[in-house]
Amino acid sequence: MASNLSLVTYQDIFDKISAYINTFDAFDTLKGSLIEDSGLLDVILQKYALTLDSVSKFEGLYPLFGSFKTNVESWESGLLYYLSHFIRSYSEALLCPTTDIYVVIDYMVEDMERVTPNPATVLENTVGYTVLVPPPSTTGTGSLVVNAELECLKNEVVELVCDNDNTTAGKERFRIVGSPAPEGSGSGSIYVEENGQLDSFEVWSGDLPSGWVIGDQVAGTWEDNEVDNVFDDHCLESSFVPTDVGLTSISKTFTVVEGQIYCVGVWIKRLTPTGVVDVTVEMLLVEEAETVFLEDHDDISASWEFKHVIVTATSSSMTVRISAQANLAIPAGEASRIIFDGLAVVPMRMFGYAHYALMKGPVSFVEGDRFKITTDNDEAGIYQTFFGKRYGKVLPSAAVPTISDPV
């Protein structure tokens, strides 16, 4: 249910918030010039010392100025309290059942999106990331999947280092650290396929992998492949090969947590000749009624590759459908000779407002393996950047916003 707050009202609210932002900026400038730049502080104190009549008085100035940082941080805390009080004053208008500041902001975000005729939006931030090539010393051949879309993403370097190569393949632990301070996200840990679900097509029931069912398309033939497996070192016996020309598909439903972001991935390769064309393979999330994974046959390598999608669970179950279909008349037995192994549904771990998942590969990770990622945020939107840093919240945004940024 929408509140009665209009776009004009939101512009007025953010105009008032801009006064707080300007004060916070002044505090940051003050701390940066007098405290964090020790050379400048020395210059100031040396000039001040010329007015003093003893060394002891001069030396006593350093702890005096050192306490100044604590004072400024105290002023910032007080200012944030008053700003939060101002935002909470709209809780009733937003139909929010609590005055908890984080809940009130969530209600405000939802309400801004419902404003008509156009949503209330602020200037967007452009975010992104770069995964650097792992060093040659890295043994494991699994994949690091990153989802860096939140506009409160920090500018930092994130490093993941394997510090526990568990005897159970796929459960290796990585230490994850974001730097530099103070903007860095700190440290934590992440496990390969943490709480994930893996289907390696080891167990079969009749002509299908256990737990999978034929879709509503024309049934083709599916066969167990015990020769060419991606996870040989994990002692998995089977991979999955759909055969025959035709619109063939199978599907399986996984239990998930509603609202959680997941990486859904599978290892895939082709067994058919390179000359075969116009065959597609798709992984479809039925609940979303949209194809989220689609590959032309010629684009599928003759070597194992990891393909994935990132999705948000909209309910407590997620149905994945794999199909291989021929679009042209192709010699029987060749059209869909595409092999799958190691399908995984893994919840992604948030760290520094990006989401990460480590997916098991043909060769297990070992202690010392590492990945490094740089995350980037242009922080173009003043309101967006402020709410991200102070509250960890993302406001509705656009390249051409309906709420003007502070001048």
C-alpha positions in Angstrom: 0.0 0.0 0.0 1.4 3.4 -1.0 1.7 6.3 1.3 0.5 9.8 0.3 4.0 11.1 -0.1 4.4 12.8 -3.5 7.5 13.5 -5.6 7.4 17.1 -4.4 7.5 15.9 -0.8 10.4 13.6 -1.4 12.3 16.4 -3.1 11.7 18.5 0.1 12.8 15.6 2.3 16.1 15.1 0.4 16.7 18.8 0.3 16.8 18.7 4.1 19.0 15.6 4.1 21.4 17.5 1.8 22.1 19.9 4.7 23.2 17.0 6.8 25.4 15.6 4.0 27.2 19.0 3.7 27.9 18.9 7.4 29.3 15.4 7.2 31.5 16.5 4.3 32.8 19.3 6.4 33.7 16.9 9.2 35.5 14.6 6.8 37.5 17.6 5.4 38.4 18.7 8.9 39.6 15.2 9.9 41.5 14.8 6.8 43.4 18.1 6.9 44.2 18.3 10.6 44.3 14.7 11.8 45.0 12.2 9.0 47.6 14.5 7.3 50.2 14.4 10.1 52.6 16.6 8.2 50.1 19.4 8.1 49.4 19.0 11.8 53.2 19.2 12.5 53.4 22.5 10.6 50.5 23.9 12.5 52.0 22.9 15.9 55.4 24.1 15.0 54.0 27.6 14.2 52.0 27.4 17.4 55.1 26.5 19.4 56.7 29.8 18.6 54.2 31.4 20.9 55.1 29.1 23.8 57.8 29.6 26.4 58.7 26.0 27.1 59.2 22.6 25.4 56.8 20.9 27.8 53.9 23.1 26.7 54.7 22.3 23.0 54.8 18.5 23.6 51.5 18.7 25.5 49.8 20.0 22.3 50.0 16.5 20.5 47.6 14.6 22.9 45.4 17.7 22.9 45.0 17.6 19.1 44.9 13.8 19.2 41.7 14.0 21.2 40.3 16.3 18.6 39.6 13.4 16.3 37.5 11.7 19.0 35.6 15.0 19.4 34.8 15.2 15.7 33.7 11.5 15.6 31.4 12.3 18.5 30.0 15.2 16.6 29.4 12.9 13.6 27.6 10.3 15.8 25.3 13.1 17.2 24.6 14.4 13.7 23.7 10.9 12.4 21.3 10.5 15.4 19.5 13.7 14.4 19.4 12.8 10.8 17.9 9.3 11.7 15.4 11.1 13.9 14.3 13.2 11.0 13.9 10.2 8.7 12.0 8.3 11.4 9.6 11.2 11.7 8.1 9.9 8.4 7.5 6.4 9.7 3.7 7.0 10.2 3.3 8.6 6.8 5.2 5.6 5.3 2.8 3.2 7.1 5.8 1.7 8.8 5.0 -0.3 11.9 8.3 0.5 13.7 10.6 3.5 14.1 13.7 1.3 13.6 15.8 3.5 11.2 16.8 0.6 8.9 13.2 -0.6 8.6 11.9 2.9 8.0 14.4 3.4 5.2 13.3 0.0 3.6 9.7 1.3 3.7 10.8 4.6 2.2 12.7 2.8 -0.6 9.6 0.8 -1.5 7.4 3.8 -1.3 9.7 5.9 -3.6 9.3 3.2 -6.2 5.5 3.5 -6.1 5.3 7.3 -6.5 3.3 8.2 -9.6 3.4 9.1 -12.4 7.2 8.6 -12.1 9.1 6.9 -9.2 11.2 9.1 -6.9 14.8 8.3 -7.9 18.2 9.7 -7.1 21.3 9.9 -9.3 22.7 6.4 -9.8 26.2 5.1 -9.1 28.0 3.1 -11.7 29.5 0.0 -10.2 31.6 -2.9 -11.5 34.4 -5.4 -10.7 37.4 -7.0 -12.3 38.5 -10.6 -11.4 42.2 -10.7 -11.9 43.8 -13.9 -13.4 44.7 -16.3 -10.6 48.5 -16.7 -10.1 50.1 -19.8 -11.7 50.5 -21.3 -8.3 46.8 -21.7 -8.0 45.9 -25.4 -8.3 42.1 -25.6 -8.1 40.2 -25.2 -11.4 36.9 -24.2 -9.8 35.1 -20.9 -10.6 34.7 -17.7 -8.6 31.3 -16.0 -9.4 30.8 -12.4 -8.5 27.6 -10.3 -8.5 28.5 -6.7 -7.9 25.4 -4.7 -8.6 24.5 -2.8 -5.4 25.3 0.9 -5.7 26.7 1.0 -2.2 29.6 -1.2 -3.4 32.9 -0.1 -1.8 36.0 0.8 -3.8 38.5 -1.8 -2.7 40.6 -4.8 -3.5 39.1 -8.1 -2.3 41.4 -11.2 -1.9 40.2 -14.8 -1.3 42.9 -17.2 -0.1 42.3 -20.9 0.6 43.4 -21.5 4.2 41.7 -24.9 4.7 41.6 -27.5 1.9 39.0 -29.8 3.6 39.3 -33.5 2.8 35.7 -33.3 1.4 36.0 -32.0 -2.1 33.9 -28.8 -2.6 34.1 -27.8 1.1 37.4 -25.9 1.0 37.5 -22.7 3.1 38.7 -19.4 1.8 39.6 -16.4 3.9 38.2 -13.3 2.3 39.6 -9.8 3.0 38.7 -6.4 1.7 41.2 -3.5 1.8 42.4 -0.9 2.3 41.1 0.5 5.6 39.0 2.4 6.5 36.9 1.7 3.4 37.8 -1.9 3.2 35.1 -4.5 4.1 37.2 -6.2 6.8 37.6 -10.0 6.7 35.5 -13.1 6.8 35.4 -16.6 5.3 33.6 -18.4 2.5 33.3 -22.1 1.7 33.3 -23.6 -1.7 29.6 -24.4 -2.4 28.7 -23.3 1.0 25.3 -24.8 1.9 24.9 -25.6 -1.8 23.2 -28.4 -3.6 25.2 -30.5 -6.1 23.8 -32.9 -8.7 26.5 -34.9 -10.4 24.1 -37.3 -12.1 25.6 -40.2 -10.2 22.3 -41.9 -9.2 19.8 -42.9 -11.9 16.2 -44.1 -11.8 15.3 -45.9 -15.0 16.3 -43.7 -18.0 16.7 -40.5 -16.0 19.0 -39.1 -13.3 17.3 -39.5 -9.9 15.0 -36.6 -9.0 14.6 -35.4 -12.5 11.4 -35.6 -14.6 10.6 -35.4 -18.3 9.3 -31.9 -19.2 6.2 -31.1 -21.2 8.1 -31.2 -24.5 8.5 -34.2 -26.8 10.6 -36.7 -24.9 13.9 -37.7 -26.4 16.5 -40.1 -25.1 18.8 -39.4 -22.1 21.7 -41.6 -21.3 24.2 -42.2 -18.4 27.8 -41.4 -19.4 30.4 -43.1 -17.3 33.4 -42.4 -19.5 33.7 -38.7 -19.8 33.3 -37.1 -16.4 34.4 -33.6 -15.3 34.9 -34.7 -11.7 37.1 -37.7 -12.1 39.2 -36.8 -9.1 36.1 -36.6 -7.0 35.1 -40.2 -7.8 31.9 -39.3 -9.4 30.8 -42.0 -11.8 28.3 -40.4 -14.1 27.7 -37.3 -16.2 24.5 -36.7 -18.2 24.2 -36.9 -22.0 20.9 -36.1 -23.8 20.7 -37.9 -27.1 18.4 -38.0 -30.2 17.0 -35.2 -32.3 13.9 -33.6 -30.8 12.7 -31.1 -28.3 13.8 -32.9 -25.2 14.0 -31.6 -21.6 14.2 -32.7 -18.0 13.7 -30.7 -14.9 14.3 -30.8 -11.1 13.1 -28.7 -8.2 15.5 -27.5 -5.5 14.6 -26.3 -2.1 15.9 -22.7 -1.6 15.4 -19.6 0.6 13.0 -17.0 -0.7 14.8 -13.7 -1.4 18.3 -15.3 -1.4 20.6 -14.7 -4.4 21.8 -18.0 -5.9 24.4 -19.0 -8.5 23.0 -21.9 -10.6 25.8 -23.4 -12.7 26.7 -26.5 -14.6 29.8 -28.0 -16.4 29.2 -28.6 -20.0 31.0 -29.7 -23.2 30.0 -31.0 -26.7 30.6 -34.5 -28.1 29.3 -33.8 -31.6 31.4 -32.7 -34.6 32.1 -29.0 -35.0 30.2 -28.9 -38.2 26.8 -29.5 -36.5 25.0 -26.2 -36.3 21.8 -24.7 -34.9 21.5 -26.8 -31.8 20.7 -25.0 -28.6 21.1 -25.9 -25.0 19.1 -24.1 -22.4 18.8 -24.0 -18.6 15.4 -22.6 -17.7 14.1 -21.4 -14.4 10.5 -22.4 -14.8 9.2 -20.3 -12.0 10.5 -17.1 -13.7 9.1 -18.2 -17.1 12.2 -16.9 -18.8 15.2 -18.5 -20.3 18.3 -17.4 -18.3 20.8 -19.6 -20.0 21.0 -20.2 -23.7 24.0 -21.4 -25.8 24.4 -22.0 -29.6 25.8 -25.5 -30.2 28.9 -24.2 -32.0 29.7 -22.0 -29.0 29.9 -25.0 -26.6 33.6 -26.0 -26.3 34.9 -29.5 -26.8 36.6 -29.0 -23.4 34.7 -28.7 -20.1 33.4 -25.2 -19.4 31.5 -23.8 -16.4 28.3 -21.9 -17.3 26.2 -20.2 -14.8 23.4 -17.7 -14.1 22.7 -15.5 -11.0 19.1 -15.4 -9.8 17.1 -14.4 -6.8 14.7 -17.0 -5.4 11.1 -15.8 -5.5 9.8 -18.7 -3.4 11.0 -21.6 -1.4 11.5 -23.8 -4.4 13.5 -23.3 -7.7 12.9 -25.5 -10.7 15.8 -25.9 -13.2 15.1 -27.3 -16.6 17.8 -28.6 -19.0 16.9 -29.1 -22.6 18.8 -29.9 -25.8 16.9 -29.2 -29.0 17.7 -29.3 -32.7 16.4 -26.5 -34.9 17.4 -28.2 -38.2 17.3 -31.8 -39.5 20.6 -33.2 -38.3 21.8 -36.8 -38.5 20.4 -38.9 -35.8 22.6 -39.5 -32.8 24.5 -36.2 -33.3 22.1 -33.4 -32.8 22.2 -33.2 -29.0 25.3 -35.0 -28.0 26.0 -32.5 -25.3 27.3 -33.6 -21.9 26.6 -32.1 -18.5 28.1 -32.7 -15.1 28.1 -31.1 -11.6 25.0 -29.0 -11.7 25.0 -26.8 -8.6 22.6 -24.4 -6.9 24.6 -22.4 -4.4 23.6 -19.4 -2.2 25.9 -16.4 -2.7 27.6 -14.8 0.2 27.5 -11.0 0.6 30.8 -9.3 1.4 31.3 -5.5 1.0 27.9 -5.2 -0.8 29.0 -7.7 -3.5 27.9 -11.3 -3.7 30.4 -14.2 -4.0 30.2 -17.9 -4.7 33.0 -20.4 -5.2 32.0 -23.3 -7.4 33.8 -26.7 -7.4 35.7 -27.6 -10.5 37.5 -30.7 -11.9 40.5 -30.1 -9.7 40.0 -29.3 -6.0 41.3 -26.2 -4.4 44.3 -26.6 -2.1 45.7 -24.4 0.7 47.3 -21.3 -0.8 45.0 -21.0 -3.9 43.8 -17.5 -4.3 41.7 -15.0 -6.3 41.8 -11.2 -6.3 39.0 -8.9 -7.3 38.9 -5.1 -7.6 35.5 -3.5 -7.1 34.7 0.0 -8.4 32.1 2.6 -7.6 32.2 6.0 -9.3 30.1 7.4 -6.4 28.5 9.9 -8.8 25.2 10.0 -6.9 25.6 12.0 -3.7 22.5 10.7 -2.0 23.1 7.2 -3.2 26.7 7.2 -1.9 25.7 8.7 1.4 23.0 6.2 2.2 25.3 3.4 1.2 28.1 4.5 3.5 26.0 5.6 6.5 23.1 3.0 6.4 24.1 0.3 3.9 21.0 1.0 1.9 20.4 1.4 -1.8 17.9 4.0 -3.0 15.9 3.8 -6.2 18.1 5.4 -8.8 18.3 6.4 -12.5 20.7 8.1 -14.9 18.2 10.9 -15.1 16.8 11.1 -11.6 13.5 12.7 -10.5 15.1 14.1 -7.3 18.0 16.5 -7.9 21.3 15.9 -6.2 22.7 18.6 -3.9 24.5 21.4 -5.8 
